Amino acid sequence: MWLVDKNEDNTNTISELEATPAGSPASEEGESGVLQETKQAPDAKPDEAQALQDKYLRLAAEFENYKRLAQRDQREHSRFANESILKELLPIVDNLERAIRSSKESPTPDGLIQGVELTLKQFLETLAKFGVRQVTSVGEAFDPSRHQAVAHVESKDTSENTVVEEYQRGYLLHDRILRAAMVAVANAPKTAIRDEGETPLSADEASVDAPN
């Protein structure tokens, strides 16, 4: 009995659904809900894509503005990067002008020489503020990384490969060579001296021992 009644209930329910007209309020309400959800799904995706597109365009515009500002700052820095050192050099120019003016007013060259020497000292002090210093050359062993040998001089009193004269100053920028010094280097004298403890050969003996 129970099974029969249940089947009959299901049959009645299915029959009622089948018997429901297509245009009835219940049918229209179900169809409208499904259609509304179906229409909203595609509409949400274009809105999301548009939001991402707008965000991308804003970021691209901000990056372009940043790049233009960075390029402008770089140009300004390149133009005025040496401003501090140039300010330090201006007093040296002033002293040179004073030395020239003083030499014209005074008939003796002592004032000009003294003014130039003081200006040179001030100039070297200014360079030292920025890490520039002179390379020590005369009396030092020849160093290819700091010296450029432009001449060789025979010397009995100086060790071989020692700098004996400086033609042009060399300079360092901190620990890096800025300009090598142009120097003359000592060489051992080329003399025909026999082994230590023996007397040098005379001219006649040297001619006898010389090969034919």
Residue pairs with C-beta under 8 A, 6 or more apart in sequence:
20 26
20 27
21 27
85 130
88 126
88 129
88 130
89 123
89 126
91 122
92 119
92 122
92 123
92 126
95 115
95 118
95 119
95 122
96 115
96 116
96 119
98 115
99 111
99 112
99 115
99 116
99 119
100 112
102 111
102 112
102 115
103 109
103 111
103 112
103 115
106 112
124 134
127 133
127 171
131 173
131 174
132 171
132 172
132 173
132 178
133 171
133 172
134 169
134 170
134 171
134 172
135 146
135 147
135 169
135 170
135 171
135 172
135 177
135 180
135 181
137 146
137 147
137 163
137 166
137 169
137 170
137 181
137 183
138 163
138 164
138 165
138 166
138 183
139 162
139 163
140 162
140 163
141 161
141 162
141 163
142 149
142 161
142 162
142 163
142 183
142 185
145 177
145 180
146 170
146 172
146 177
146 180
146 181
147 163
147 170
147 180
147 181
147 183
147 185
148 170
148 180
148 181
148 182
148 183
149 183
149 184
149 185
150 167
150 182
150 183
150 184
151 165
151 167
151 183
151 184
151 185
152 184
152 185
152 186
152 187
153 164
153 165
153 184
153 185
153 186
153 187
154 186
154 187
154 188
154 189
154 190
155 162
155 164
155 186
155 187
155 189
156 189
158 164
158 186
159 186
160 186
160 187
160 188
161 185
161 186
162 185
162 186
163 181
163 183
163 184
163 185
163 186
164 183
164 184
164 185
164 186
165 183
165 184
166 181
166 182
166 183
166 184
167 182
167 183
167 184
168 181
168 182
169 179
169 181
170 177
170 178
170 179
170 180
170 181
170 182
171 177
171 178
171 179
172 178
192 200
192 201
192 206
193 200
194 200
194 201
201 209
